[in-house]
Amino acid sequence: MDNDKRKEGIKGMANPTRYGIERVAYWLMRLSGLGLLGYFVAHIYETSNILRGRVGWDDFLALTQTPEGHVGMGIVIAMCVFHTVNGIRVMMGHGGVGVGKPTRPDYPYDPASQNYRHKIGIYSAIILAAIAFMYGMAVMFGE
Amino acid sequence: MAQVSSIADDQSSKSITLRIARYNPEKDSERQFMEFTVSYEKWTTVLEAILDVKQHFDHSVAVRYSCRQATCGSCGMIINGKPRLACFTKISELDSDVVTVEPMNNFPIIRDLAVKFERLFDTHHKIKPYLVRDDTELESDAQEFLQSPEELEQYIQFANCIKCGLCNSACPTMATDSSFVGPQALAQAYRYVADSRDKGKDSRLKIIDDSHGIWRCHFAGSCSQVCPKGVDPAMGIQLLRGYMLGFRS
């Protein structure tokens, strides 16, 4: 351990359990962002298979037409919805929208920036992502 | 190195196991915990329990403290996984039979529970934590810089900061970027930018407009949740960003 640059590290950053739903949203935002980045790279690789001609394209596409592939696509849909909705909430917060107004704090010091508007935004993002996932599952497995 | 000692001799009081992290960077290769059984009343604070251990069992436990009333900001530490002031945290409110105390995260350790505050103070100083005025105004006849109560309300919350470092310890960005300015300094930047008497807004915004500055904050809000004085650094940082994005003037 380099004591002079001591920091909690990825383990501390990624631990969503200690600071309420806001920290869970922070963690899900990072996770969904990395997931979508991974999907983007995989998507480019997948579409590049068209250079192998129709047979090569169909062969590769068949790999995603499996129950595992469908669940994977459902997760991508959920990540996309969560990242979008929560991203709008975070961007508004970054502009100072909905974070409350400075005032003299009274004990027990409920932080105004962690208010119900943002909590509703976070829960909405999670619920919409879950609905999108279930809808995606219904469409893909309903064929 | 685990050691079990007991001062729970009073029949009327309850007792807990106090686990204290021990680490001397000059001697030890890794942190170890010592365990003590201590008695407590409903008003006993974690700091009092640590001082009991120092008094009765091991005086070498290193802990920094001073005021014992959440004013000096000296006794910040990780208590049962969360950054808190030891003098402001009652054992009874932790609702646990085991209380684990560790040094604050994201700070270099001096020894055991005491951490170095140099970086916190350096970044605090860097954002110019004082009113910036023209020299001519300060040298002229004693002139008051008047302010309305509404203007005072804009920043007075952020003037409550005691520089305890709990916000920096909880921040997920500080957990991975030791060069990040940190929520404490950013909240103080807002405190002076929002002060109607101050004329240093542009220079302060320039200081924090850096790759390790305000843009590294992702609004996790953990800083505000652990602040023992109700400063709400997350709010200050977002309002400050509003200035930089042109939403506020």
Chai-1 contact restraints between the chains, C-beta under 6 A:
chainA,res_idxA,chainB,res_idxB,connection_type,confidence,min_distance_angstrom,max_distance_angstrom,comment,restraint_id
A,N3,B,P25,contact,1.0,0.0,6.0,A-B,restraint_1
A,N3,B,P108,contact,1.0,0.0,6.0,A-B,restraint_2
A,N3,B,I109,contact,1.0,0.0,6.0,A-B,restraint_3
A,D4,B,P108,contact,1.0,0.0,6.0,A-B,restraint_4
A,K5,B,S178,contact,1.0,0.0,6.0,A-B,restraint_5
A,R6,B,P108,contact,1.0,0.0,6.0,A-B,restraint_6
A,K7,B,N106,contact,1.0,0.0,6.0,A-B,restraint_7
A,K7,B,A175,contact,1.0,0.0,6.0,A-B,restraint_8
A,K7,B,S178,contact,1.0,0.0,6.0,A-B,restraint_9
A,E8,B,N105,contact,1.0,0.0,6.0,A-B,restraint_10
A,E8,B,N106,contact,1.0,0.0,6.0,A-B,restraint_11
A,E8,B,A175,contact,1.0,0.0,6.0,A-B,restraint_12
A,G12,B,A175,contact,1.0,0.0,6.0,A-B,restraint_13
A,M13,B,P172,contact,1.0,0.0,6.0,A-B,restraint_14
A,M13,B,A175,contact,1.0,0.0,6.0,A-B,restraint_15
A,M13,B,T176,contact,1.0,0.0,6.0,A-B,restraint_16
A,R18,B,G81,contact,1.0,0.0,6.0,A-B,restraint_17
A,R18,B,K82,contact,1.0,0.0,6.0,A-B,restraint_18
A,Y19,B,S222,contact,1.0,0.0,6.0,A-B,restraint_19
A,Y19,B,Q225,contact,1.0,0.0,6.0,A-B,restraint_20
A,E22,B,G221,contact,1.0,0.0,6.0,A-B,restraint_21
A,R23,B,A220,contact,1.0,0.0,6.0,A-B,restraint_22
A,R23,B,S222,contact,1.0,0.0,6.0,A-B,restraint_23
A,Y26,B,A220,contact,1.0,0.0,6.0,A-B,restraint_24
A,V90,B,F219,contact,1.0,0.0,6.0,A-B,restraint_25
A,G93,B,F219,contact,1.0,0.0,6.0,A-B,restraint_26
A,G93,B,Q238,contact,1.0,0.0,6.0,A-B,restraint_27
A,H94,B,Q238,contact,1.0,0.0,6.0,A-B,restraint_28
A,H94,B,R241,contact,1.0,0.0,6.0,A-B,restraint_29
A,G95,B,G242,contact,1.0,0.0,6.0,A-B,restraint_30
A,G95,B,L245,contact,1.0,0.0,6.0,A-B,restraint_31
A,G95,B,F247,contact,1.0,0.0,6.0,A-B,restraint_32
A,G96,B,Q238,contact,1.0,0.0,6.0,A-B,restraint_33
A,G96,B,L239,contact,1.0,0.0,6.0,A-B,restraint_34
A,G96,B,G242,contact,1.0,0.0,6.0,A-B,restraint_35
A,G96,B,F247,contact,1.0,0.0,6.0,A-B,restraint_36
A,V99,B,M235,contact,1.0,0.0,6.0,A-B,restraint_37
A,V99,B,Q238,contact,1.0,0.0,6.0,A-B,restraint_38
A,G100,B,M235,contact,1.0,0.0,6.0,A-B,restraint_39
A,P102,B,Q154,contact,1.0,0.0,6.0,A-B,restraint_40
A,P102,B,Q157,contact,1.0,0.0,6.0,A-B,restraint_41
A,P105,B,Q157,contact,1.0,0.0,6.0,A-B,restraint_42
A,P105,B,G230,contact,1.0,0.0,6.0,A-B,restraint_43
A,Y109,B,G230,contact,1.0,0.0,6.0,A-B,restraint_44
A,P111,B,S224,contact,1.0,0.0,6.0,A-B,restraint_45
A,P111,B,D232,contact,1.0,0.0,6.0,A-B,restraint_46
A,A112,B,D232,contact,1.0,0.0,6.0,A-B,restraint_47
A,A112,B,M235,contact,1.0,0.0,6.0,A-B,restraint_48
A,S113,B,S224,contact,1.0,0.0,6.0,A-B,restraint_49
A,S113,B,D232,contact,1.0,0.0,6.0,A-B,restraint_50
A,S113,B,A234,contact,1.0,0.0,6.0,A-B,restraint_51
A,S113,B,M235,contact,1.0,0.0,6.0,A-B,restraint_52
A,Q114,B,G221,contact,1.0,0.0,6.0,A-B,restraint_53
A,Q114,B,S224,contact,1.0,0.0,6.0,A-B,restraint_54
